[in-house]
Amino acid sequence: MTGFTFSVGLIFLLIGYTAAGPEPDLLPRAVRSSACQEHTSLHNRLDVVEKKVEDTVEKLEVELAALLEAIEAPKWSPLLDNTGKPAVDILEDPEWRS
């Protein structure tokens, strides 16, 4: 009975090995290490770029808030009051204006 159990176990082992397919070719450790270092370096560079973008956006938000506050100041109100006047689209081609 032991020989039979061993044979069945060996057959199942071979079936499992065959179903799994060939082992993937592993790159040498030095190549894998180099790829990991490049990957880490790339992520570090992306983190630096992301931080610069975030800082720039924050500065632009501050500048925009200051500009909007200046435009809404009372001394600019007469220039912004366009009641009864046609609105001018600054992006419109001047030749199209009537």
C-alpha positions in Angstrom: 0.0 0.0 0.0 2.9 2.4 0.7 4.3 2.0 -2.8 0.9 2.7 -4.3 0.5 5.9 -2.2 4.0 7.0 -3.2 3.2 6.4 -6.9 -0.1 8.4 -6.7 1.6 11.2 -4.8 4.4 11.3 -7.4 1.9 11.4 -10.2 0.0 14.3 -8.6 3.3 16.1 -8.0 4.2 15.7 -11.7 0.8 16.8 -12.8 1.0 19.9 -10.6 4.5 20.7 -11.9 3.4 20.3 -15.5 0.2 22.4 -15.0 2.3 25.2 -13.4 4.4 25.4 -16.5 8.1 26.2 -16.8 9.7 28.3 -14.1 10.1 32.0 -15.1 13.6 33.0 -16.0 14.8 35.0 -13.1 17.2 37.8 -13.8 20.5 37.8 -11.9 20.5 39.4 -8.5 22.7 42.3 -9.7 20.2 43.1 -12.5 17.2 42.9 -10.2 19.0 45.1 -7.7 19.8 47.7 -10.3 16.2 47.7 -11.6 14.9 48.2 -8.0 17.4 51.1 -7.5 16.2 52.7 -10.8 12.6 52.2 -9.7 13.3 53.8 -6.3 15.2 56.6 -7.9 12.3 57.3 -10.3 9.8 57.4 -7.5 12.1 59.8 -5.6 12.3 62.1 -8.6 8.6 62.0 -9.1 8.1 62.9 -5.4 10.3 65.9 -5.9 8.4 67.0 -9.0 5.1 66.5 -7.2 6.3 68.6 -4.3 7.4 71.4 -6.6 4.0 71.3 -8.4 2.1 71.5 -5.1 4.3 74.4 -3.9 3.7 76.3 -7.2 -0.1 75.7 -7.1 -0.1 77.0 -3.5 1.8 80.2 -4.6 -0.6 80.7 -7.5 -3.6 80.3 -5.3 -2.2 83.0 -2.9 -1.4 85.3 -5.9 -4.9 84.8 -7.4 -6.6 85.5 -4.0 -4.5 88.7 -3.7 -5.5 89.8 -7.3 -9.1 89.1 -6.8 -9.1 91.1 -3.5 -7.4 94.0 -5.3 -9.9 93.9 -8.2 -12.8 93.9 -5.8 -11.4 96.9 -3.9 -13.7 100.0 -3.9 -11.3 102.0 -6.1 -11.8 99.6 -9.0 -15.6 99.3 -8.7 -16.4 102.1 -11.2 -14.4 100.2 -13.9 -16.2 97.0 -13.2 -19.7 98.5 -13.1 -21.1 97.8 -16.6 -24.8 98.2 -16.0 -26.4 99.4 -19.2 -23.2 98.8 -21.2 -22.6 95.9 -23.5 -20.2 93.3 -22.2 -17.0 93.0 -24.1 -15.5 89.5 -24.6 -11.7 90.0 -24.4 -11.2 86.7 -26.2 -13.4 87.7 -29.1 -11.7 88.8 -32.4 -11.8 92.6 -32.5 -12.9 92.5 -36.2 -16.1 90.7 -35.1 -17.1 93.4 -32.7 -19.8 95.7 -34.0 
